């Protein structure tokens, strides 16, 4: 179901499915709108009222009239129930490590709002409104990325969202890190007093890992297309055999994603004009098998999307509050196993792309394998050749980035640790897996940036040798070459390439480079 309000161009919340693209849009600053119909408000409030009724009847509700986790056997007196949520937010304020970016933290807020807006968490409509307000005013919690084992959800990082709602902890606002209490005073916002169950509902869920997964998915999806374009450029640089991507060939191994990659490369290469450019009948695997390598990610993306979006649109805290049926359902929906598996799988597939591009770089750099190009793709001529080293150090960097990416592929989800007095004795590690995946994406994007520059240099060298007429190239490849050359001057004399590499990486992460469609 589409939940974009076309009249206001807002992304709406309230019993409607959210897509991961909409989470990404919110991360990048899109405004949100909470459903404000009387019917929906009453539906949400019914859960909060049901919790109130249980308290009046002195019912036993986990996290409301009991302690948390293994302390569920500890009864909390009615006179202390109101203080319990605040204590939950405070004792989890022990996150460490790097701070989530503003975009990542906004995605976390969107994912938590999506889950709570389903109406099975026993929270008030006022709580949902407050998250809506923070998003639209771009008041963003400062959230350390470390401290979650992925069950009971992302307790510690989400405590920073809960803490901000009650007027504690720090936020990013107008480009500064400031105390939330100061921002609230400035904007005349009254800190929330969390109702029974609301602290638990805010924190006992999978919003951090899911948010990072949404952002990772978008980057991985773009990277599959970019790697296909780079492979086309590598094939031209090496005077490769475009018959390796023939439609008839791929018809007999019908993985749809793999076939899509082959189609993109084949269309890029102007197959009828450049069918075979060298005497080598079969190119090396990093060219010939590129669709089979990139295609693994392309074929996995649909199931990864299903895992991520199902989690995104789920009530994933504990206990679940069925106000209409008057049930409190104690379970384990905070467990992030699906996100953990998707992120472990994604980082594996993405790291394989880093390895692929690294091998392509090694081929084009080496005169033993690059079909007549100068060593290290240096553009120097005459006596200057002796002192110029072209892309030599960049290729070393590519090897280092690739090695680190490959090292990160150990699945985090198999490293469960029993914790919290063995109550949380089997945990998902989903947030660690998502963070690993983002690191692998960063490293692979660095490799891709270097490869874009190197293949542009290689195609230019091939043109200078008279072995390639750029007027015969497809419009898609010409567009990419033009975009790269706008920032990157042909490398004749050695010069530092750090800044153009950083600029290229940034454009990859912003999706600015021409990619296959």
ZADO-88284 format. One record per residue (C-alpha): x, y, z; residue number from 0; residue in three letters. Coordinates in Angstrom, 2 decimals. Each point is the difference from the previous one (the first is absolute). Layout:
N
((X, Y, Z), NUM, "ala") ...
END
This chain:
517
((0.00, 0.00, 0.00), 0, "unk") ((1.35, 3.41, -0.93), 1, "unk") ((0.21, 2.26, 3.03), 2, "unk") ((1.15, 3.23, -1.62), 3, "unk") ((-2.51, 2.82, 0.41), 4, "unk") ((0.07, 1.59, -3.47), 5, "unk") ((-1.76, 3.13, 1.17), 6, "unk") ((2.72, 0.88, 2.47), 7, "unk") ((2.84, -2.21, -1.27), 8, "unk") ((0.42, -1.40, 3.49), 9, "unk") ((0.73, -3.59, 0.94), 10, "unk") ((-2.88, -1.12, 2.16), 11, "unk") ((-0.08, -2.43, 2.91), 12, "unk") ((-2.92, -1.93, 1.38), 13, "unk") ((-1.09, -3.51, -0.94), 14, "unk") ((1.66, 0.29, -3.43), 15, "unk") ((3.03, -1.79, -1.35), 16, "unk") ((3.23, 1.94, -0.19), 17, "unk") ((2.62, -0.76, -2.65), 18, "unk") ((3.72, 0.04, 0.61), 19, "unk") ((0.28, 2.76, -2.62), 20, "unk") ((-2.27, 2.15, 2.15), 21, "unk") ((2.22, -0.64, 3.02), 22, "unk") ((2.96, 1.14, -2.10), 23, "unk") ((-1.96, 3.11, -1.04), 24, "unk") ((-0.74, 0.82, 3.65), 25, "unk") ((3.66, -0.59, 0.85), 26, "unk") ((0.85, 2.60, -2.62), 27, "unk") ((-2.42, 2.56, 1.41), 28, "unk") ((-3.51, -0.82, -1.26), 29, "unk") ((-2.83, 1.18, 2.27), 30, "unk") ((-2.46, -2.42, 1.58), 31, "unk") ((-3.68, 0.05, 0.91), 32, "unk") ((-1.75, -2.13, 2.59), 33, "unk") ((-3.51, -1.10, -0.89), 34, "unk") ((-2.31, 2.35, 1.89), 35, "unk") ((-3.43, -1.49, -0.60), 36, "unk") ((-2.17, -0.46, 3.08), 37, "unk") ((-0.27, -3.69, -0.77), 38, "unk") ((3.77, -0.45, -0.01), 39, "unk") ((0.54, 2.12, 3.12), 40, "unk") ((-2.57, -2.06, 1.88), 41, "unk") ((1.60, -3.21, -1.22), 42, "unk") ((3.41, 1.05, 1.36), 43, "unk") ((-1.42, 1.32, 3.27), 44, "unk") ((-1.87, -3.23, 0.60), 45, "unk") ((3.35, -1.75, 0.61), 46, "unk") ((1.12, 2.59, 2.55), 47, "unk") ((-3.39, -0.14, 1.75), 48, "unk") ((0.16, -3.79, 0.15), 49, "unk") ((3.34, 0.23, 1.84), 50, "unk") ((-1.60, 2.48, 2.42), 51, "unk") ((-2.89, -2.34, 0.63), 52, "unk") ((2.37, -2.86, 0.84), 53, "unk") ((1.77, 2.18, 2.51), 54, "unk") ((-3.26, 0.87, 1.68), 55, "unk") ((-0.77, -3.70, 0.20), 56, "unk") ((3.55, -0.62, 1.30), 57, "unk") ((0.76, -2.34, -2.91), 58, "unk") ((3.52, -1.25, -0.52), 59, "unk") ((1.52, 1.39, -3.20), 60, "unk") ((3.65, -0.51, -0.88), 61, "unk") ((1.90, 3.28, 0.05), 62, "unk") ((-2.97, 1.82, 1.46), 63, "unk") ((-0.47, -1.59, 3.41), 64, "unk") ((3.24, -2.03, -0.09), 65, "unk") ((3.69, 0.68, -0.47), 66, "unk") ((1.66, -0.50, -3.37), 67, "unk") ((1.64, -3.05, -1.53), 68, "unk") ((1.03, -2.56, 2.58), 69, "unk") ((-1.48, 2.35, 2.60), 70, "unk") ((-3.48, -0.88, -1.25), 71, "unk") ((-0.50, -1.87, 3.27), 72, "unk") ((0.37, 3.25, 1.95), 73, "unk") ((-3.34, 1.64, 0.70), 74, "unk") ((-0.24, 3.78, -0.30), 75, "unk") ((-2.46, 1.74, 2.29), 76, "unk") ((-2.78, 2.06, -1.54), 77, "unk") ((1.52, 3.12, 1.59), 78, "unk") ((3.25, -0.58, -1.99), 79, "unk") ((-1.47, -1.03, -3.35), 80, "unk") ((0.19, 3.53, -1.39), 81, "unk") ((3.73, 0.22, 0.77), 82, "unk") ((0.95, -3.31, -1.58), 83, "unk") ((0.11, 1.18, -3.66), 84, "unk") ((2.31, 2.89, 0.89), 85, "unk") ((2.37, -2.37, 1.77), 86, "unk") ((0.06, -2.23, -3.08), 87, "unk") ((1.11, 2.91, -2.18), 88, "unk") ((2.67, 1.01, 2.47), 89, "unk") ((1.74, -3.25, 0.87), 90, "unk") ((0.34, -0.80, -3.71), 91, "unk") ((1.86, 3.25, -0.60), 92, "unk") ((3.33, -1.78, -0.42), 93, "unk") ((0.50, -0.04, -3.76), 94, "unk") ((3.51, 0.36, -1.37), 95, "unk") ((1.76, 0.18, -3.36), 96, "unk") ((-0.62, 2.34, -2.87), 97, "unk") ((-3.13, 2.13, -0.13), 98, "unk") ((-2.63, -0.82, -2.60), 99, "unk") ((-0.17, 2.63, -2.72), 100, "unk") ((-3.01, 2.31, -0.09), 101, "unk") ((-1.37, -1.94, -2.98), 102, "unk") ((0.42, -3.31, 1.83), 103, "unk") ((-1.63, 1.33, 3.17), 104, "unk") ((-2.93, 1.41, -2.00), 105, "unk") ((-0.44, -3.43, -1.58), 106, "unk") ((-0.05, -1.53, 3.50), 107, "unk") ((-2.76, 2.41, 1.04), 108, "unk") ((-2.01, -0.86, -3.12), 109, "unk") ((0.33, -3.74, 0.62), 110, "unk") ((-1.05, 0.30, 3.64), 111, "unk") ((-2.97, 2.20, -0.92), 112, "unk") ((-1.02, -2.52, -2.66), 113, "unk") ((-0.09, -2.84, 2.53), 114, "unk") ((-1.78, 1.93, 2.74), 115, "unk") ((-2.54, 1.42, -2.46), 116, "unk") ((-1.29, -3.53, -0.62), 117, "unk") ((-1.79, 0.37, 3.32), 118, "unk") ((1.04, -3.19, 1.76), 119, "unk") ((2.45, 1.50, 2.49), 120, "unk") ((-2.29, 1.67, 2.55), 121, "unk") ((1.34, 3.51, -0.56), 122, "unk") ((-1.91, 3.28, -0.14), 123, "unk") ((-0.71, 2.03, -3.11), 124, "unk") ((1.91, 2.85, 1.65), 125, "unk") ((3.19, -2.07, -0.08), 126, "unk") ((-0.36, -0.61, -3.74), 127, "unk") ((-0.64, 3.71, -0.53), 128, "unk") ((3.17, 0.90, 1.85), 129, "unk") ((2.17, -2.16, -2.28), 130, "unk") ((-1.77, 1.60, -2.97), 131, "unk") ((0.82, 3.44, 1.41), 132, "unk") ((3.67, -0.82, 0.56), 133, "unk") ((0.35, -1.28, -3.56), 134, "unk") ((-1.69, 3.01, -1.55), 135, "unk") ((2.03, 2.47, 2.08), 136, "unk") ((3.15, -2.05, -0.70), 137, "unk") ((0.76, -0.44, 3.69), 138, "unk") ((2.07, -3.18, -0.17), 139, "unk") ((1.17, -2.13, 2.95), 140, "unk") ((3.73, -0.52, 0.40), 141, "unk") ((0.21, -3.80, -0.11), 142, "unk") ((3.23, -2.00, 0.61), 143, "unk") ((0.12, -2.97, -2.37), 144, "unk") ((1.32, -2.64, 2.42), 145, "unk") ((-1.73, -1.85, 2.83), 146, "unk") ((-2.75, -2.10, -1.60), 147, "unk") ((0.02, -3.78, -0.29), 148, "unk") ((-3.15, 0.11, -2.15), 149, "unk") ((-2.36, -1.57, 2.57), 150, "unk") ((-1.80, 1.34, 2.00), 151, "unk") ((0.20, 2.17, -3.03), 152, "unk") ((2.21, 3.08, -0.08), 153, "unk") ((-0.46, 0.93, 3.65), 154, "unk") ((3.03, 2.16, 0.65), 155, "unk") ((0.08, 2.04, -3.24), 156, "unk") ((-3.78, 0.49, 0.10), 157, "unk") ((0.28, 1.28, 3.59), 158, "unk") ((1.51, 3.14, -1.55), 159, "unk") ((-3.23, 0.64, -1.92), 160, "unk") ((-2.04, -0.68, 3.13), 161, "unk") ((2.30, 2.20, 2.06), 162, "unk") ((-0.45, 2.92, -2.39), 163, "unk") ((-3.78, -0.34, 0.14), 164, "unk") ((0.12, 0.53, 3.78), 165, "unk") ((2.30, 2.98, -0.38), 166, "unk") ((3.30, -1.69, 0.80), 167, "unk") ((3.11, -0.85, -2.10), 168, "unk") ((1.33, 1.97, -2.96), 169, "unk") ((-1.37, 0.73, -3.47), 170, "unk") ((1.26, 1.36, -3.28), 171, "unk") ((-1.86, 3.21, -0.79), 172, "unk") ((0.83, 2.64, -2.59), 173, "unk") ((3.44, -1.45, -0.54), 174, "unk") ((0.95, -0.12, 3.69), 175, "unk") ((0.11, -2.67, 2.69), 176, "unk") ((-2.00, 1.42, 2.92), 177, "unk") ((-1.95, -1.20, 3.03), 178, "unk") ((-3.55, -0.99, -0.90), 179, "unk") ((-1.27, 1.93, 3.02), 180, "unk") ((1.45, 3.22, -1.45), 181, "unk") ((-1.62, -0.56, -3.39), 182, "unk") ((-3.34, -0.80, 1.62), 183, "unk") ((0.13, 3.21, 2.02), 184, "unk") ((0.89, 1.98, -3.11), 185, "unk") ((-2.93, -1.47, -1.95), 186, "unk") ((-2.43, -0.18, 2.92), 187, "unk") ((-0.26, -3.78, -0.19), 188, "unk") ((-1.03, -1.74, 3.20), 189, "unk") ((1.98, -3.19, 0.72), 190, "unk") ((-2.16, -3.11, 0.02), 191, "unk") ((-0.77, -1.91, 3.15), 192, "unk") ((0.09, -3.57, -1.22), 193, "unk") ((-3.08, -2.05, 0.79), 194, "unk") ((0.24, -3.59, 1.24), 195, "unk") ((1.36, -2.23, -2.79), 196, "unk") ((1.15, 2.95, -2.15), 197, "unk") ((3.67, -0.22, 0.96), 198, "unk") ((-0.01, -3.69, -0.82), 199, "unk") ((-1.94, 0.56, -3.24), 200, "unk") ((2.51, 2.61, -1.16), 201, "unk") ((3.08, -2.04, 0.77), 202, "unk") ((-0.91, -3.66, -0.28), 203, "unk") ((0.03, -0.21, -3.78), 204, "unk") ((2.11, -0.36, -3.14), 205, "unk") ((-0.07, 3.58, -1.28), 206, "unk") ((3.75, 0.63, -0.08), 207, "unk") ((0.97, -3.12, -1.92), 208, "unk") ((-2.99, 0.45, -2.32), 209, "unk") ((0.87, 3.63, -0.68), 210, "unk") ((3.58, -0.86, -0.85), 211, "unk") ((-1.24, -2.86, -2.19), 212, "unk") ((-2.23, 2.37, -1.99), 213, "unk") ((2.94, 2.30, -0.64), 214, "unk") ((2.26, -2.94, -0.85), 215, "unk") ((-2.51, -1.41, -2.48), 216, "unk") ((-0.12, 3.20, -2.02), 217, "unk") ((3.78, 0.16, -0.20), 218, "unk") ((0.34, -3.66, -0.94), 219, "unk") ((-2.64, 0.29, -2.70), 220, "unk") ((1.81, 2.95, -1.55), 221, "unk") ((3.37, -1.74, 0.32), 222, "unk") ((-1.18, -2.98, -2.04), 223, "unk") ((-0.82, 2.35, -2.87), 224, "unk") ((3.23, 1.97, 0.36), 225, "unk") ((2.11, -3.16, 0.08), 226, "unk") ((-1.65, -1.08, -3.25), 227, "unk") ((0.94, 3.31, -1.61), 228, "unk") ((3.59, -0.26, 1.29), 229, "unk") ((0.21, -3.53, -1.40), 230, "unk") ((-1.03, 1.29, -3.42), 231, "unk") ((2.75, 2.61, 0.24), 232, "unk") ((2.51, -2.65, 1.12), 233, "unk") ((-0.92, -2.19, -2.97), 234, "unk") ((0.65, 2.88, -2.41), 235, "unk") ((3.24, 0.88, 1.79), 236, "unk") ((1.23, -3.59, -0.37), 237, "unk") ((-1.36, -0.39, -3.55), 238, "unk") ((-2.20, -2.75, 1.34), 239, "unk") ((-2.41, -2.37, -1.70), 240, "unk") ((-3.60, 1.28, 0.22), 241, "unk") ((-1.30, -3.40, -1.13), 242, "unk") ((0.37, -1.02, 3.64), 243, "unk") ((-3.23, 1.92, 0.68), 244, "unk") ((-2.02, -1.36, -2.91), 245, "unk") ((-3.75, -0.30, 0.53), 246, "unk") ((-0.12, -3.57, -1.29), 247, "unk") ((2.78, -1.00, 2.39), 248, "unk") ((-1.85, 1.29, 3.03), 249, "unk") ((-3.33, -1.43, -1.06), 250, "unk") ((1.22, -3.46, 1.03), 251, "unk") ((0.80, 1.08, 3.59), 252, "unk") ((-3.09, 2.05, 0.81), 253, "unk") ((0.73, 1.63, 3.35), 254, "unk") ((-1.93, 3.24, -0.58), 255, "unk") ((2.41, 2.30, 1.86), 256, "unk") ((3.02, -1.51, -1.69), 257, "unk") ((-1.70, 0.42, -3.37), 258, "unk") ((-0.81, 3.62, 0.82), 259, "unk") ((3.67, 0.71, 0.70), 260, "unk") ((1.04, -1.69, -3.25), 261, "unk") ((-2.57, 2.07, -1.89), 262, "unk") ((1.26, 3.24, 1.50), 263, "unk") ((3.61, -0.83, -0.92), 264, "unk") ((-0.96, -1.22, -3.48), 265, "unk") ((-2.00, 3.15, -0.68), 266, "unk") ((2.90, 2.15, 1.21), 267, "unk") ((2.50, -1.70, -2.28), 268, "unk") ((-1.78, 0.59, -3.31), 269, "unk") ((0.34, -3.72, -0.66), 270, "unk") ((-0.36, 0.22, -3.79), 271, "unk") ((2.82, 2.56, -0.31), 272, "unk") ((2.41, -1.40, 2.62), 273, "unk") ((-0.60, -3.77, 0.00), 274, "unk") ((3.62, -1.03, 0.49), 275, "unk") ((2.91, 2.38, 0.22), 276, "unk") ((2.97, -2.23, 0.74), 277, "unk") ((1.46, -3.34, -1.00), 278, "unk") ((-1.02, -1.55, 3.32), 279, "unk") ((-2.97, -2.30, -0.47), 280, "unk") ((-1.00, -0.01, 3.67), 281, "unk") ((0.50, 2.90, 2.37), 282, "unk") ((1.11, -0.67, 3.54), 283, "unk") ((-2.69, -0.74, 2.56), 284, "unk") ((-0.20, 3.49, 1.50), 285, "unk") ((-1.39, 1.17, -3.36), 286, "unk") ((-1.68, -3.11, -1.37), 287, "unk") ((-1.70, -0.97, 3.27), 288, "unk") ((-0.95, 3.51, 1.13), 289, "unk") ((-3.76, -0.62, -0.55), 290, "unk") ((0.26, -3.15, 2.09), 291, "unk") ((1.68, 1.93, 2.83), 292, "unk") ((-1.98, 3.25, -0.01), 293, "unk") ((-3.11, -2.04, -0.82), 294, "unk") ((0.07, -1.71, 3.39), 295, "unk") ((-0.70, 3.34, 1.66), 296, "unk") ((-2.54, 0.97, -2.66), 297, "unk") ((-1.89, -3.28, 0.49), 298, "unk") ((0.16, 0.28, 3.81), 299, "unk") ((-1.38, 3.55, 0.17), 300, "unk") ((-3.69, -1.04, -0.26), 301, "unk") ((0.12, -2.31, 3.00), 302, "unk") ((2.07, 2.54, 1.92), 303, "unk") ((-2.65, 2.63, -0.75), 304, "unk") ((-2.70, -2.39, 1.24), 305, "unk") ((1.86, -0.64, 3.26), 306, "unk") ((0.70, 3.69, 0.60), 307, "unk") ((-3.44, 1.36, -0.91), 308, "unk") ((-1.84, -2.69, 1.94), 309, "unk") ((2.05, 0.90, 3.08), 310, "unk") ((-0.55, 3.69, -0.69), 311, "unk") ((-3.77, -0.47, -0.04), 312, "unk") ((-0.22, -2.25, 3.05), 313, "unk") ((-0.82, 0.49, 3.64), 314, "unk") ((3.32, -1.18, 1.39), 315, "unk") ((0.01, 0.72, 3.71), 316, "unk") ((-1.12, -2.05, 2.99), 317, "unk") ((-2.57, -0.51, 1.30), 318, "unk") ((-2.45, 0.53, -2.85), 319, "unk") ((-3.16, 1.79, 1.08), 320, "unk") ((-3.22, -1.22, -1.60), 321, "unk") ((-2.38, 2.60, 1.39), 322, "unk") ((-2.97, -1.07, -2.11), 323, "unk") ((0.23, -3.62, 1.17), 324, "unk") ((1.26, 1.09, 3.42), 325, "unk") ((3.10, -2.17, -0.14), 326, "unk") ((3.57, 0.60, 1.13), 327, "unk") ((2.16, -2.28, -2.11), 328, "unk") ((3.49, -0.69, 1.30), 329, "unk") ((2.45, -1.10, -2.70), 330, "unk") ((3.23, 0.79, -1.77), 331, "unk") ((-0.83, 2.27, -2.93), 332, "unk") ((2.99, 2.17, 0.93), 333, "unk") ((2.29, -2.71, -1.41), 334, "unk") ((1.84, 1.32, -3.07), 335, "unk") ((0.84, -3.28, -1.71), 336, "unk") ((-1.39, 0.91, -3.40), 337, "unk") ((1.91, 3.28, -0.17), 338, "unk") ((3.14, -1.74, 1.25), 339, "unk") ((-0.23, -2.63, -2.73), 340, "unk") ((-0.72, 2.57, -2.72), 341, "unk") ((2.92, 2.17, 1.07), 342, "unk") ((2.41, -2.94, 0.32), 343, "unk") ((-1.04, -1.12, -3.49), 344, "unk") ((0.23, 3.51, -1.44), 345, "unk") ((3.49, 0.68, 1.32), 346, "unk") ((1.16, -3.31, -1.51), 347, "unk") ((-1.41, 0.82, -3.43), 348, "unk") ((1.30, 3.59, 0.10), 349, "unk") ((3.50, -1.06, 1.09), 350, "unk") ((0.08, -2.37, -2.98), 351, "unk") ((-0.57, 3.04, -2.21), 352, "unk") ((2.95, 1.75, 1.65), 353, "unk") ((2.08, -3.08, -0.74), 354, "unk") ((-1.22, -0.03, -3.61), 355, "unk") ((0.92, 3.65, -0.61), 356, "unk") ((3.34, -0.52, 1.75), 357, "unk") ((0.81, -2.82, -2.44), 358, "unk") ((-1.05, 2.15, -2.96), 359, "unk") ((2.30, 2.74, 1.26), 360, "unk") ((2.87, -2.46, 0.28), 361, "unk") ((-0.48, -1.05, -3.64), 362, "unk") ((-0.08, 3.48, -1.49), 363, "unk") ((3.09, 1.07, 1.98), 364, "unk") ((2.27, -2.85, -1.05), 365, "unk") ((1.61, 0.01, -3.48), 366, "unk") ((0.05, -3.80, 0.13), 367, "unk") ((-3.80, -0.05, -0.05), 368, "unk") ((-1.31, 3.34, -1.32), 369, "unk") ((0.48, -0.57, -3.73), 370, "unk") ((2.51, 2.72, -0.74), 371, "unk") ((-0.73, 2.79, 2.45), 372, "unk") ((2.83, 1.70, 1.91), 373, "unk") ((0.87, -1.25, 3.47), 374, "unk") ((-2.20, 1.42, 2.76), 375, "unk") ((-2.07, 1.83, -2.64), 376, "unk") ((2.51, 2.82, 0.04), 377, "unk") ((-0.56, 2.66, -2.65), 378, "unk") ((3.64, 1.18, 0.05), 379, "unk") ((2.02, -0.23, -3.19), 380, "unk") ((3.63, 0.19, -1.04), 381, "unk") ((2.61, 0.52, 2.70), 382, "unk") ((-2.75, 0.88, 2.50), 383, "unk") ((-1.23, -3.62, 0.05), 384, "unk") ((2.88, -1.03, 2.25), 385, "unk") ((-1.06, 2.17, 2.95), 386, "unk") ((-3.80, -0.23, -0.28), 387, "unk") ((-1.97, -2.77, 1.65), 388, "unk") ((-3.62, 0.70, -0.95), 389, "unk") ((-2.51, -1.99, 2.03), 390, "unk") ((2.56, -2.21, 1.77), 391, "unk") ((-0.76, 1.24, 3.53), 392, "unk") ((-3.73, 0.21, -0.69), 393, "unk") ((0.02, -3.69, -0.91), 394, "unk") ((1.79, -0.77, 3.26), 395, "unk") ((-2.72, 1.94, 1.80), 396, "unk") ((-2.67, -1.96, -1.86), 397, "unk") ((1.64, -3.22, 1.16), 398, "unk") ((-0.02, 1.24, 3.61), 399, "unk") ((-3.64, 1.11, -0.12), 400, "unk") ((-1.03, -3.29, -1.58), 401, "unk") ((1.87, -2.05, 2.59), 402, "unk") ((-1.71, 1.90, 2.81), 403, "unk") ((-3.40, -0.48, -1.65), 404, "unk") ((0.57, -3.73, -0.34), 405, "unk") ((1.10, -0.20, 3.64), 406, "unk") ((-3.34, 1.50, 1.07), 407, "unk") ((-2.06, -2.77, -1.63), 408, "unk") ((0.04, -2.34, 2.99), 409, "unk") ((-3.72, -0.24, 0.89), 410, "unk") ((-0.74, 1.92, 3.18), 411, "unk") ((-3.23, -1.93, 0.56), 412, "unk") ((1.85, -3.19, 0.99), 413, "unk") ((1.79, 1.78, 2.84), 414, "unk") ((-2.90, 0.00, 2.43), 415, "unk") ((0.97, 0.65, 3.61), 416, "unk") ((-2.06, -0.96, 3.04), 417, "unk") ((-0.55, 3.15, 2.02), 418, "unk") ((-2.15, 1.66, 2.64), 419, "unk") ((0.04, -2.87, 2.55), 420, "unk") ((-0.60, -2.46, -2.86), 421, "unk") ((-3.42, 1.45, -0.70), 422, "unk") ((1.27, 1.26, -3.34), 423, "unk") ((1.80, -3.27, -0.60), 424, "unk") ((-0.36, -0.04, -3.80), 425, "unk") ((0.23, 3.36, -1.78), 426, "unk") ((0.03, 1.11, -3.64), 427, "unk") ((2.96, 2.40, -0.26), 428, "unk") ((-2.04, 1.68, -2.73), 429, "unk") ((1.28, 3.51, 0.68), 430, "unk") ((3.63, -1.09, -0.07), 431, "unk") ((-0.71, -1.79, -3.28), 432, "unk") ((-1.58, 3.14, -1.46), 433, "unk") ((2.95, 2.12, 1.12), 434, "unk") ((2.40, -2.51, -1.54), 435, "unk") ((-1.95, 0.17, -3.23), 436, "unk") ((0.24, 3.79, -0.12), 437, "unk") ((3.77, -0.26, 0.50), 438, "unk") ((0.27, -2.53, -2.84), 439, "unk") ((-2.06, 2.32, -2.19), 440, "unk") ((2.30, 2.93, 0.83), 441, "unk") ((3.10, -2.01, -0.90), 442, "unk") ((-1.56, -1.33, -3.20), 443, "unk") ((-1.07, 3.50, -1.02), 444, "unk") ((3.63, 1.06, 0.46), 445, "unk") ((1.08, -2.82, -2.30), 446, "unk") ((-2.67, 1.00, -2.53), 447, "unk") ((1.17, 3.63, 0.06), 448, "unk") ((3.56, -1.03, -0.76), 449, "unk") ((-1.19, -2.33, -2.76), 450, "unk") ((-2.09, 2.75, -1.61), 451, "unk") ((3.03, 2.25, -0.23), 452, "unk") ((2.29, -2.80, -1.17), 453, "unk") ((-2.33, -1.27, -2.73), 454, "unk") ((-0.54, 3.55, -1.25), 455, "unk") ((3.77, 0.35, -0.22), 456, "unk") ((0.23, -3.36, -1.76), 457, "unk") ((-2.63, 0.85, -2.61), 458, "unk") ((1.75, 3.31, -0.68), 459, "unk") ((3.31, -1.82, -0.46), 460, "unk") ((-1.63, -2.51, -2.35), 461, "unk") ((-1.42, 2.90, -2.01), 462, "unk") ((3.41, 1.67, -0.19), 463, "unk") ((1.43, -3.27, -1.33), 464, "unk") ((-2.54, 0.09, -2.80), 465, "unk") ((-1.52, -3.31, 1.13), 466, "unk") ((-3.32, 1.50, 1.06), 467, "unk") ((-2.17, 2.63, -1.62), 468, "unk") ((-2.02, 1.69, 2.75), 469, "unk") ((-2.65, 1.05, -2.53), 470, "unk") ((-0.90, -3.69, -0.23), 471, "unk") ((-0.76, -0.24, 3.72), 472, "unk") ((-3.56, -0.21, 1.29), 473, "unk") ((-1.60, 3.17, 1.37), 474, "unk") ((-0.08, -1.54, 3.48), 475, "unk") ((3.75, -0.55, 0.08), 476, "unk") ((0.71, 3.38, -1.54), 477, "unk") ((-2.09, 1.62, 2.72), 478, "unk") ((1.97, -1.74, 2.73), 479, "unk") ((3.30, 0.97, -1.61), 480, "unk") ((-1.13, 3.60, -0.23), 481, "unk") ((-1.09, 0.02, 3.65), 482, "unk") ((3.30, -1.46, 1.23), 483, "unk") ((2.09, 2.29, -2.19), 484, "unk") ((-1.80, 3.02, 1.42), 485, "unk") ((1.82, -0.68, 3.29), 486, "unk") ((2.99, -2.05, -1.14), 487, "unk") ((2.68, 1.31, -2.34), 488, "unk") ((1.91, -2.62, -2.01), 489, "unk") ((2.94, -1.14, 2.13), 490, "unk") ((3.22, 0.83, -1.82), 491, "unk") ((2.28, 1.22, 2.79), 492, "unk") ((-0.33, -1.56, 3.45), 493, "unk") ((-2.16, 1.98, 2.40), 494, "unk") ((-1.89, -0.75, 3.24), 495, "unk") ((-3.39, -1.56, -0.78), 496, "unk") ((-1.50, 0.00, 3.50), 497, "unk") ((-2.34, 2.92, -0.53), 498, "unk") ((-1.41, -1.20, -3.32), 499, "unk") ((-0.45, -3.46, 1.55), 500, "unk") ((-1.92, 1.51, 2.92), 501, "unk") ((-2.09, 2.08, -2.38), 502, "unk") ((-0.78, -3.08, -2.09), 503, "unk") ((-0.96, -2.04, 3.07), 504, "unk") ((-2.34, 2.76, 1.15), 505, "unk") ((-1.69, 0.07, -3.39), 506, "unk") ((-0.41, -3.78, 0.09), 507, "unk") ((-1.64, 0.23, 3.41), 508, "unk") ((-2.29, 2.75, -1.26), 509, "unk") ((-0.88, -2.06, -3.08), 510, "unk") ((1.32, 2.65, -2.39), 511, "unk") ((1.92, -2.19, -2.43), 512, "unk") ((-1.72, -1.30, -3.11), 513, "unk") ((-0.96, -3.64, 0.58), 514, "unk") ((-1.79, -2.74, -1.89), 515, "unk") ((-3.78, 0.29, -0.10), 516, "unk") 
END
